[in-house]
Amino acid sequence: MEILFWFVSASIFIFGLIIGSFLNCLIWRSYTGESALSGRSYCPKCRRKLAWLDLLPVFSFLILGGKCRYCRQSISWQYPAVELATAVLFCAGARMFAPMIFLGHFPIFRVLELLAYWVILAAIVAVFVADLRWYFIPDGAVVSGLVGALALRGLQSAENYSIFHRLDAGAVVDPLLASIFAGLFFLAIFLASRGKWMGFGDVKYAFLMGLILGFIDTLIGLFLANFFGAIMGLALIAAGRKKMSSQIPFGPFLAAGTLIALFFSPLIVNWYLSAGI
C-alpha cells in the first residue's frame, strides 16, 4: 500500500507540474492577446522557439540555470513557482477530496469530482498570477473555473441522488445564492467607484468564488481576502513602495482567500466557535 501511495502521489505531482507549465503559457498568451492553443512556445525575450528540452517543468529551469538557452536572458521565477504550486495544490486536492485513490480505489464520481476540483484550482492559480503580475484577470481562467464549478455541483448532485434517490436542492441553491451575493456585492462597489476601487475582473471572479465555495465559505474567503489585502496595502505604504492612491491588485487576495476557505474552512469555523468570538 505504501508503494501505491507514493506512486499515485508522484503521478499526480508530475501531472500537476505539466499543467502548471501549460498554465504559464496560457497566462502569458492571455496577457499578449495571442491564441492560447496555436503555435509553439517561445522565449519572451528573444522570441526564439523552444525545443522540448527547454520546456520540462522545473527541471529545464534548473538545468539552464534560470536563463534562456539562446539569448541567456534570465527566465522569470514565475515559471517554476507556478509549476510547483500547481503540483502541490493538485496533490493537496487529491488528498483532501479523493483520498481513496491513494489506496487504489477509483470510484467514478470521486474521480470526476477531483478532475473538476483540479480545473478549479488551475483557474485560481491563473487568476492569482495574472493579476499579481499584470493587473488583469483572464476571462479564460474565469470561464474554465465556472465550467469546473458547475461540473462539480452537477456531479455532487448526481452522486447524492444515486445514493439517496432524491435531489438535494440546497447543494445547488446555496452556491448559486453565494455566487449572486458575492458578484452583486462587488458589482455595486465597481459601479459606485466607477472602477477606481475594483476592476471588473474582480466582479467576474466574485461570481466564480461564490459558486466554488458556497455561502458560508464565501464569507470566510472574502473576509480573508480583505484582511490580507489591507495588511499588504498598509505594509507597502509603510515601506514607501505604494501610496494611498496607488492601485493594488485584489485578485491575488481573492484567489488566496478562496484557496484557504476551500481547504481550511472547517478548521476556521471550529476555531471561531471554540474561541467564542
C-alpha positions, 0 to 999 in steps of 0.5 A: 500500500505504501508503494501505491501511495507514493506512486499515485502521489508522484503521478499526480505531482508530475501531472500537476507540474505539466499543467502548471507549465501549460498554465504559464503559457496560457497566462502569458498568451492571455496577457499578449492577446495571442491564441492560447492553443496555436503555435509553439512556445517561445522565449519572451525575450528573444522570441526564439522557439523552444525545443522540448528540452527547454520546456520540462517543468522545473527541471529545464529551469534548473538545468539552464540555470534560470536563463534562456538557452539562446539569448541567456536572458534570465527566465522569470521565477514565475515559471517554476513557482507556478509549476510547483504550486500547481503540483502541490495544490493538485496533490493537496486536492487529491488528498483532501477530496479523493483520498481513496485513490491513494489506496487504489480505489477509483470510484467514478464520481470521486474521480470526476469530482477531483478532475473538476476540483483540479480545473478549479484550482488551475483557474485560481492559480491563473487568476492569482498570477495574472493579476499579481503580475499584470493587473488583469484577470483572464476571462479564460481562467474565469470561464474554465473555473465556472465550467469546473464549478458547475461540473462539480455541483452537477456531479455532487448532485448526481452522486447524492441522488444515486445514493439517496434517490432524491435531489438535494436542492440546497447543494445547488441553491446555496452556491448559486445564492453565494455566487449572486451575493458575492458578484452583486456585492462587488458589482455595486462597489465597481459601479459606485467607484466607477472602477477606481476601487475594483476592476471588473475582473474582480466582479467576474471572479466574485461570481466564480468564488461564490459558486466554488465555495458556497455561502458560508465559505464565501464569507470566510474567503472574502473576509480573508481576502480583505484582511490580507489585502489591507495588511499588504496595502498598509505594509507597502505604504509603510515601506514607501513602495505604494501610496494611498492612491496607488492601485493594488491588485485584489485578485491575488487576495481573492484567489488566496482567500478562496484557496484557504476557505476551500481547504481550511474552512472547517478548521476556521469555523471550529476555531471561531466557535471554540474561541467564542468570538 
